[in-house]
Amino acid sequence: MRCSACDKKLTDYEATRRSAESLEYLDLCNECYSYIAEDVPAIDRPDLRTIADEEELRDDLEYD
């Protein structure tokens, strides 16, 4: 599975992120999702989050 915005390969964690409202898969990597995170609440699987996902999410929050 690839990010629908930048075509990066998604991790298992990213691939299971869904819109909290529609329950549709978002198919966005952490970086691309960070741009819409405030407007599109999501349901994810924290048990699939890796250290790389944690670092990427932390980096994205620092630049906002």
Secondary structure, DSSP 8 states (H G I E B T S, - for coil): -B-TTT--B--HHHHT-EETTT--B----HHHHHTTTTTS-EE--GGG--HHHHHHHHHHHHH-
